[in-house]
Amino acid sequence: MDQELILKGYSFEGSHLSEWSVQNIFKEACTKANIKKDVSVHSLRHSFATHLLEGGTDLRYIQELLGHKNSKTTEIYTHVSQRDLAKIHSPIDALDMEV
């Protein structure tokens, strides 16, 4: 699959880059952006999946986008989306019952 990778100052259309090259470009971009946190190219993939999940994208679609054959691999992203758990209300609480 030919994809275009564009980072500020870089455009690699249809080029095959080594893992080393991508990591170096990413590291340079992080330095220029003054990012001190220990991040990697894989961090981008993880963030992408997490944001999709938190935005309501079905886990099955995320699995397909990431190319995971096993849904269990994709399910690792579900643990990061804990902030929305507090917003979940039990359907029982919505029942109008008099005791």
N, CA, C and O atoms as a DFTB+ gen file, in Angstrom:
396 C
 N C O
     1  1       0.851      -1.161       0.000
     2  2       0.000       0.000       0.000
     3  2       0.902       1.231       0.000
     4  3       1.678       1.432       0.934
     5  1       0.803       2.050      -1.038
     6  2       1.583       3.280      -1.088
     7  2       0.859       4.371      -0.328
     8  3      -0.303       4.669      -0.605
     9  1       1.545       4.962       0.626
    10  2       0.980       6.055       1.401
    11  2       1.953       7.207       1.354
    12  3       3.148       7.029       1.117
    13  1       1.426       8.379       1.582
    14  2       2.270       9.558       1.604
    15  2       2.508       9.950       3.051
    16  3       1.559      10.143       3.811
    17  1       3.753      10.065       3.429
    18  2       4.116      10.491       4.769
    19  2       4.566      11.934       4.669
    20  3       5.526      12.255       3.969
    21  1       3.864      12.792       5.376
    22  2       4.230      14.199       5.343
    23  2       4.487      14.675       6.764
    24  3       3.597      14.641       7.613
    25  1       5.670      15.104       7.005
    26  2       6.030      15.789       8.233
    27  2       6.565      17.140       7.789
    28  3       7.087      17.273       6.683
    29  1       6.437      18.124       8.635
    30  2       6.856      19.462       8.240
    31  2       8.274      19.412       7.672
    32  3       9.227      19.044       8.359
    33  1       8.384      19.788       6.418
    34  2       9.686      19.786       5.765
    35  2      10.027      18.471       5.074
    36  3      11.058      18.365       4.410
    37  1       9.157      17.465       5.229
    38  2       9.429      16.163       4.630
    39  2       8.213      15.707       3.841
    40  3       7.084      15.853       4.308
    41  1       8.423      15.169       2.679
    42  2       7.346      14.554       1.923
    43  2       7.934      13.346       1.209
    44  3       8.862      13.475       0.411
    45  1       7.390      12.177       1.500
    46  2       7.910      10.943       0.931
    47  2       6.767      10.202       0.264
    48  3       6.178       9.298       0.857
    49  1       6.458      10.571      -0.941
    50  2       5.350       9.945      -1.636
    51  2       5.830       8.681      -2.344
    52  3       6.712       8.729      -3.200
    53  1       5.237       7.560      -1.973
    54  2       5.567       6.301      -2.619
    55  2       6.951       5.768      -2.290
    56  3       7.381       4.764      -2.858
    57  1       7.653       6.432      -1.378
    58  2       8.992       5.974      -1.002
    59  2       8.888       4.920       0.080
    60  3       7.968       4.933       0.898
    61  1       9.817       4.034       0.074
    62  2       9.896       3.037       1.131
    63  2      10.995       3.481       2.081
    64  3      12.170       3.545       1.719
    65  1      10.589       3.783       3.294
    66  2      11.533       4.243       4.295
    67  2      11.834       3.111       5.254
    68  3      10.973       2.290       5.570
    69  1      13.061       3.086       5.703
    70  2      13.409       2.089       6.704
    71  2      12.831       2.517       8.043
    72  3      12.534       3.691       8.260
    73  1      12.679       1.562       8.922
    74  2      12.189       1.865      10.271
    75  2      13.115       2.874      10.932
    76  3      12.656       3.789      11.616
    77  1      14.396       2.714      10.734
    78  2      15.401       3.609      11.293
    79  2      15.184       5.039      10.808
    80  3      15.257       5.978      11.601
    81  1      14.918       5.214       9.512
    82  2      14.698       6.553       8.944
    83  2      13.469       7.213       9.543
    84  3      13.509       8.387       9.908
    85  1      12.380       6.467       9.646
    86  2      11.148       7.013      10.215
    87  2      11.379       7.420      11.664
    88  3      10.942       8.489      12.089
    89  1      12.061       6.572      12.419
    90  2      12.331       6.888      13.821
    91  2      13.198       8.134      13.953
    92  3      12.975       8.954      14.844
    93  1      14.173       8.278      13.084
    94  2      15.035       9.463      13.136
    95  2      14.262      10.734      12.781
    96  3      14.445      11.770      13.420
    97  1      13.413      10.658      11.780
    98  2      12.587      11.812      11.397
    99  2      11.661      12.183      12.554
   100  3      11.493      13.359      12.876
   101  1      11.068      11.171      13.168
   102  2      10.170      11.411      14.290
   103  2      10.922      12.031      15.466
   104  3      10.440      12.979      16.087
   105  1      12.090      11.500      15.765
   106  2      12.901      12.024      16.872
   107  2      13.261      13.488      16.621
   108  3      13.200      14.310      17.536
   109  1      13.637      13.812      15.383
   110  2      13.985      15.186      15.023
   111  2      12.759      16.100      15.172
   112  3      12.877      17.224      15.662
   113  1      11.604      15.623      14.754
   114  2      10.373      16.410      14.882
   115  2      10.041      16.656      16.351
   116  3       9.610      17.751      16.712
   117  1      10.236      15.655      17.193
   118  2       9.981      15.812      18.631
   119  2      10.942      16.827      19.243
   120  3      10.549      17.632      20.087
   121  1      12.186      16.784      18.819
   122  2      13.176      17.753      19.313
   123  2      12.774      19.164      18.914
   124  3      12.808      20.078      19.737
   125  1      12.394      19.344      17.650
   126  2      11.986      20.668      17.169
   127  2      10.729      21.156      17.876
   128  3      10.560      22.356      18.087
   129  1       9.850      20.234      18.241
   130  2       8.604      20.593      18.930
   131  2       8.798      20.700      20.436
   132  3       7.850      20.972      21.173
   133  1      10.021      20.487      20.885
   134  2      10.381      20.558      22.304
   135  2       9.586      19.559      23.152
   136  3       9.191      19.859      24.279
   137  1       9.363      18.385      22.597
   138  2       8.669      17.321      23.329
   139  2       9.699      16.569      24.157
   140  3      10.631      15.968      23.622
   141  1       9.518      16.613      25.447
   142  2      10.476      15.981      26.372
   143  2      10.054      14.566      26.778
   144  3      10.879      13.762      27.211
   145  1       8.773      14.278      26.633
   146  2       8.240      12.968      27.015
   147  2       8.858      11.883      26.134
   148  3       9.149      12.112      24.960
   149  1       9.053      10.710      26.714
   150  2       9.609       9.586      25.972
   151  2       8.515       9.012      25.062
   152  3       7.665       8.245      25.514
   153  1       8.545       9.386      23.786
   154  2       7.547       8.933      22.822
   155  2       8.233       8.248      21.656
   156  3       9.432       8.412      21.431
   157  1       7.449       7.479      20.921
   158  2       7.983       6.765      19.766
   159  2       6.973       6.840      18.633
   160  3       5.863       7.338      18.818
   161  1       7.350       6.355      17.480
   162  2       6.430       6.289      16.358
   163  2       5.225       5.434      16.746
   164  3       4.098       5.713      16.335
   165  1       5.467       4.402      17.532
   166  2       4.361       3.556      17.991
   167  2       3.403       4.354      18.876
   168  3       2.211       4.048      18.922
   169  1       3.904       5.367      19.576
   170  2       3.043       6.233      20.387
   171  2       1.990       6.908      19.519
   172  3       0.855       7.097      19.956
   173  1       2.360       7.275      18.287
   174  2       1.406       7.884      17.365
   175  2       0.279       6.904      17.036
   176  3      -0.896       7.273      17.023
   177  1       0.649       5.674      16.774
   178  2      -0.330       4.629      16.457
   179  2      -1.267       4.409      17.646
   180  3      -2.482       4.292      17.482
   181  1      -0.688       4.355      18.829
   182  2      -1.460       4.149      20.044
   183  2      -2.416       5.323      20.279
   184  3      -3.583       5.121      20.614
   185  1      -1.919       6.536      20.103
   186  2      -2.752       7.731      20.278
   187  2      -3.893       7.763      19.268
   188  3      -5.028       8.094      19.609
   189  1      -3.583       7.418      18.035
   190  2      -4.582       7.371      16.971
   191  2      -5.725       6.443      17.365
   192  3      -6.895       6.818      17.284
   193  1      -5.382       5.237      17.788
   194  2      -6.393       4.248      18.164
   195  2      -7.175       4.705      19.386
   196  3      -8.393       4.538      19.437
   197  1      -6.501       5.271      20.358
   198  2      -7.157       5.727      21.579
   199  2      -8.141       6.849      21.281
   200  3      -9.262       6.844      21.789
   201  1      -7.730       7.809      20.461
   202  2      -8.618       8.922      20.116
   203  2      -9.829       8.442      19.317
   204  3     -10.938       8.939      19.510
   205  1      -9.621       7.490      18.434
   206  2     -10.759       6.926      17.697
   207  2     -11.742       6.273      18.660
   208  3     -12.953       6.474      18.559
   209  1     -11.218       5.502      19.581
   210  2     -12.061       4.794      20.548
   211  2     -12.819       5.788      21.427
   212  3     -14.023       5.641      21.636
   213  1     -12.120       6.790      21.936
   214  2     -12.764       7.789      22.792
   215  2     -13.763       8.636      22.007
   216  3     -14.682       9.213      22.589
   217  1     -13.587       8.711      20.691
   218  2     -14.514       9.450      19.847
   219  2     -15.730       8.628      19.451
   220  3     -16.621       9.122      18.760
   221  1     -15.767       7.377      19.887
   222  2     -16.943       6.555      19.640
   223  2     -16.816       5.568      18.494
   224  3     -17.789       4.895      18.153
   225  1     -15.634       5.466      17.889
   226  2     -15.448       4.505      16.800
   227  2     -15.512       3.089      17.352
   228  3     -14.897       2.784      18.374
   229  1     -16.245       2.246      16.685
   230  2     -16.392       0.857      17.091
   231  2     -15.028       0.163      17.073
   232  3     -14.223       0.367      16.164
   233  1     -14.790      -0.652      18.089
   234  2     -13.509      -1.353      18.223
   235  2     -13.194      -2.218      17.006
   236  3     -12.027      -2.382      16.650
   237  1     -14.210      -2.767      16.375
   238  2     -14.004      -3.614      15.192
   239  2     -13.406      -2.813      14.034
   240  3     -12.552      -3.316      13.303
   241  1     -13.857      -1.561      13.868
   242  2     -13.297      -0.703      12.817
   243  2     -11.847      -0.338      13.122
   244  3     -10.999      -0.297      12.230
   245  1     -11.583      -0.076      14.390
   246  2     -10.206       0.243      14.788
   247  2      -9.305      -0.956      14.525
   248  3      -8.176      -0.804      14.058
   249  1      -9.807      -2.145      14.824
   250  2      -9.051      -3.376      14.556
   251  2      -8.676      -3.451      13.085
   252  3      -7.540      -3.773      12.736
   253  1      -9.635      -3.153      12.235
   254  2      -9.396      -3.205      10.789
   255  2      -8.373      -2.156      10.357
   256  3      -7.463      -2.452       9.583
   257  1      -8.525      -0.937      10.854
   258  2      -7.592       0.143      10.498
   259  2      -6.160      -0.159      10.919
   260  3      -5.210       0.169      10.207
   261  1      -6.012      -0.791      12.089
   262  2      -4.676      -1.101      12.598
   263  2      -4.109      -2.389      12.000
   264  3      -2.923      -2.680      12.148
   265  1      -4.962      -3.152      11.327
   266  2      -4.493      -4.391      10.710
   267  2      -4.298      -5.531      11.687
   268  3      -3.517      -6.448      11.432
   269  1      -5.009      -5.479      12.808
   270  2      -4.915      -6.560      13.789
   271  2      -5.774      -7.734      13.337
   272  3      -6.946      -7.558      13.004
   273  1      -5.198      -8.918      13.325
   274  2      -5.961     -10.110      12.967
   275  2      -6.832     -10.575      14.127
   276  3      -7.928     -11.099      13.923
   277  1      -6.338     -10.378      15.337
   278  2      -7.040     -10.830      16.525
   279  2      -7.604      -9.621      17.267
   280  3      -6.879      -8.663      17.533
   281  1      -8.897      -9.662      17.603
   282  2      -9.528      -8.539      18.304
   283  2      -8.926      -8.312      19.687
   284  3      -8.982      -7.199      20.210
   285  1      -8.355      -9.349      20.280
   286  2      -7.721      -9.211      21.607
   287  2      -6.558      -8.219      21.548
   288  3      -6.287      -7.517      22.523
   289  1      -5.878      -8.163      20.414
   290  2      -4.766      -7.222      20.252
   291  2      -5.291      -5.792      20.300
   292  3      -4.659      -4.923      20.901
   293  1      -6.419      -5.542      19.684
   294  2      -7.005      -4.205      19.647
   295  2      -7.582      -3.821      21.002
   296  3      -7.628      -2.641      21.347
   297  1      -8.017      -4.797      21.760
   298  2      -8.643      -4.527      23.049
   299  2      -7.701      -3.896      24.068
   300  3      -8.157      -3.407      25.101
   301  1      -6.404      -3.897      23.800
   302  2      -5.477      -3.244      24.730
   303  2      -5.757      -1.749      24.817
   304  3      -5.393      -1.109      25.803
   305  1      -6.399      -1.187      23.798
   306  2      -6.698       0.243      23.806
   307  2      -7.892       0.579      24.680
   308  3      -8.099       1.748      25.007
   309  1      -8.671      -0.397      25.061
   310  2      -9.865      -0.113      25.856
   311  2      -9.513       0.327      27.266
   312  3     -10.276       1.075      27.877
   313  1      -8.391      -0.109      27.797
   314  2      -8.038       0.274      29.168
   315  2      -7.689       1.752      29.293
   316  3      -7.758       2.302      30.392
   317  1      -7.322       2.400      28.212
   318  2      -6.927       3.797      28.274
   319  2      -8.143       4.715      28.281
   320  3      -8.029       5.893      28.620
   321  1      -9.266       4.200      27.922
   322  2     -10.460       5.013      27.784
   323  2     -11.314       4.973      29.053
   324  3     -12.542       4.947      28.968
   325  1     -10.695       4.967      30.198
   326  2     -11.399       4.853      31.465
   327  2     -12.112       6.138      31.878
   328  3     -13.024       6.091      32.703
   329  1     -11.719       7.280      31.325
   330  2     -12.299       8.556      31.757
   331  2     -13.796       8.638      31.491
   332  3     -14.508       9.379      32.169
   333  1     -14.268       7.895      30.524
   334  2     -15.689       7.933      30.208
   335  2     -16.525       6.984      31.072
   336  3     -17.754       7.012      31.020
   337  1     -15.861       6.156      31.858
   338  2     -16.609       5.204      32.692
   339  2     -17.525       5.918      33.677
   340  3     -18.631       5.447      33.939
   341  1     -17.089       7.033      34.220
   342  2     -17.890       7.764      35.201
   343  2     -19.176       8.316      34.583
   344  3     -20.143       8.593      35.293
   345  1     -19.179       8.473      33.267
   346  2     -20.358       9.017      32.586
   347  2     -21.429       7.950      32.329
   348  3     -22.552       8.282      31.949
   349  1     -21.093       6.696      32.531
   350  2     -22.025       5.616      32.250
   351  2     -22.992       5.467      33.422
   352  3     -22.585       5.361      34.579
   353  1     -24.263       5.462      33.095
   354  2     -25.298       5.296      34.116
   355  2     -26.020       3.980      33.875
   356  3     -26.274       3.589      32.736
   357  1     -26.337       3.328      34.941
   358  2     -27.045       2.054      34.854
   359  2     -28.451       2.271      34.305
   360  3     -29.123       3.220      34.710
   361  1     -28.910       1.420      33.399
   362  2     -30.286       1.525      32.895
   363  2     -31.306       1.371      34.026
   364  3     -32.424       1.878      33.930
   365  1     -30.932       0.691      35.067
   366  2     -31.831       0.494      36.213
   367  2     -32.107       1.833      36.893
   368  3     -33.215       2.074      37.372
   369  1     -31.103       2.699      36.933
   370  2     -31.272       4.011      37.546
   371  2     -32.298       4.864      36.783
   372  3     -32.897       5.774      37.354
   373  1     -32.492       4.570      35.515
   374  2     -33.419       5.349      34.687
   375  2     -34.868       4.879      34.847
   376  3     -35.788       5.554      34.385
   377  1     -35.079       3.737      35.491
   378  2     -36.435       3.214      35.680
   379  2     -37.181       4.047      36.707
   380  3     -36.627       4.443      37.732
   381  1     -38.419       4.299      36.420
   382  2     -39.274       5.050      37.349
   383  2     -40.053       4.052      38.184
   384  3     -41.163       3.652      37.833
   385  1     -39.452       3.657      39.294
   386  2     -40.089       2.644      40.140
   387  2     -40.419       3.252      41.495
   388  3     -39.620       3.979      42.086
   389  1     -41.587       2.943      41.956
   390  2     -41.973       3.376      43.302
   391  2     -41.954       2.160      44.199
   392  3     -42.404       1.078      43.819
   393  1     -41.432       2.351      45.383
   394  2     -41.314       1.245      46.328
   395  2     -42.422       1.301      47.342
   396  3     -42.493       0.447      48.226
